[in-house]
Amino acid sequence: MKLYYSPGACSLSPHIILRETNTPFELVKVDLKEKKTEDGRDFRQISRVGYVPTLELDDGTVLTEGPVIVQYLAEKANATHLMPQRGTIEWYRMLSWLNFITSELHKGFGPLFKPTMPEEGKAFVREQLLSRIAHLDQHLADKPYIMGENFTLPDAYAFTVLSWARPLKIDLSGFKNITAYLERVGQRPAVKEAMKAEGLIK
């Protein structure tokens, strides 16, 4: 199994889940600008969409889209501690949060990475994004993790996306629950291992 990644990108989420589940895997770095793997292969020959995360299974099957990949990994590893039982209301709540992180947080940060976007546009995007972050901050007021007492799949994704606030100079200090949450998730051994492997921390 190979995980194609770019340091600190959304591929960090399945990278964390791979380590949380002790799944054997190979980590393959991708230059997203050049669309080349670290060993010089054309990444578009591996993943037609040309972005990470991309998971290549041992039989050559390729999966894309982070929320799908993390579900696949958790189910494959029978990691019941990382997700509710399929078909329960909690399962659908988990899917709801994965979708929220994808559409409201992940895509909310996206335009801010583009140097060509006008500052007026970025100001509007930041305002919208901060309102979504405020929603998550309020949700975390009475629980340590998104789904309650235990770390689950949405936490790996939310941690990854919210970590982009620092390089983009978005101040999260006013969101006390988010700040504590990021510190809490960041202390998990699997999270530290993934971040060290990607060169994000020492």
N, C-alpha and C positions, 0 to 999 in steps of 0.2 A: 504494500500500500504506500502511495506517495502523496504527500501534501505539497502542492505548489503554493508558494507564499511570497509575500513581499513584507519586509520588516515593519511591524506596527500597523499594517493594513487590516482589513476586516478578516483576513485569513488567520489572524491571531485567535479568533474565537474557536474555530475547529481545532487549531493547534492546542489550545488549552484543553478541549474535550478529549483529544487523543491522549494527552498526558493524564487527565483525570481518570480515564478508563484503562490506563496502562496498555493501550493498543500499540503493537509494534508498527512502526512506520518510518519512512524515509522523508526527510525534509529537503525540498528542492526550491532554491531561491530563484525568483524571476525578476528581471528588469522590465518593469511594466512600460516604460517609455520606449525601449527598443524591442519589446516583445520577444526577449531571449531568455532562456534558462541560463543558470550559472555556467553550465558546461557548453553553452553556445548553440543549443537547439532552438528552432523556431517555435515559440510557445503556442502560436496559433495552429500549429500542426497537432498539438496536444489538446488544446481547449479552443474551440472556435470562437467563443466569446472574447477570448484574449485577456481575461482578468482573473484575479484570485478572489476567493479560494477556489482551487480546482483539486479534486481528489481523484487519483487514478488507482483503481482497484487492481489486485493481482492478475485478474483476467483481462485487463486492458480497458474495462468499463470506466468511463469518466463521468463524474458528478460535479456539477457546479451549483452555486447559490448557497451561501453560508448557512441559512436556517434549515435547508434540506440536508446539508452535509452533517450538521451536528445531530440531527434526529437519526440519520442513518447510523452514525458512529455509536450513539448511545444504545440504539436498539440492537445493533450488531454485537455490542459488548454486554448486552443484557444489564445495562447500568440503570437499574430501576431507581437508584437514589438520585439520578440526574433528571428524571422526568416522571410525571404522573402516569398512571395506568391509561393506556390508549382507550378512548371511548368515554372516559369519565368527564365530568364537567371541568375538573382541574386540568385535564389534558387540553381541552379547548381553551381554557384560560391561558395555558402556556403558549398555545399557538397564537392567541390574540396578542400576547406580549412580544413574541418573536416578530409578528407582523408590525406591531407598533414601532419596535426598534428599527426594523427595516425601512418603513415608509416615513416615519416621523423624525427619527434621530439620525440614522445612517444617511438617508437621502437629504436630510436637513443640513448635515455638515458638508456634503459633497460640493456645492457651489463655492464654499469658502476656500477650497483648495485651488480654485482656478484664478491664476493671476490676471487673466483678461476680464474678469467680471468687474463691472463698475462698483465703486465704493457704495453708491446709493443702493444698489441691488444687494450688496453684502449686508448693509445695515438692516434692510428688510428681512433678509434670511436669518440674521442673528436674532432679531426680535421674535420671529416665528419659532426658531429653534429653542430659545430660552423659555418660551411658554410651554413647549413640550417637555423640556427638562424639568420645569417646575411641576408638571403633572407627575413625573416619576418621583421627584423629591417628596411630594406630598404622599404618594403611595408608600414610600419607604419610611414614613414617620413612625410606624408601629411594627415594623418587621425588619429583620436583618438582610433578607434577600427578597428578590422580586416575587417569588412564589410563596414566601413565608419564612419558615425557620431554616430551610435547607437550600444550599447552592444548587441551582439547576441550569438547564441549557440557556435560558434567556440571560442569566447573569454573565456568562462568558461573553456573550454578544454585547450586552450593555456596557460592560467594563471596557471592552475593546473600543467601542465607538466613543464613549465618554472620555477616553484617554486622549482623543484628538483635540480636546479643548485646550490643552496646554500649548502644543505647538502653534495653534491658531490664535493664541492669546485671548481665549474666552475665559473670563473669570467665573469660576464656579464656587468661590468661597462663600457666597451668599446662600448657597444650597447646602445647609449643614448635613442633611440626611444623605445627599449624594456624596459629599466629601467623606463622610464616615464610611459609606458603602464602598467607595473606591479604595479606601485604605484597607477595609476588611477583605475585599476580594483580592486585592493585591498581595495580601499576606499568605494566600493559599500556596502550598508547595508547587502544585501543578502550574499555577499562574507564573510563579517566579521562574520555574524551569523553562517554560515557553518563552518568557521575555528574555531570559539569559541566552537561550538558543538563537533568538532573533537579534541579539546584540542591543536590546533596548535598555537593559540594566546590566550591571557587573555582578 
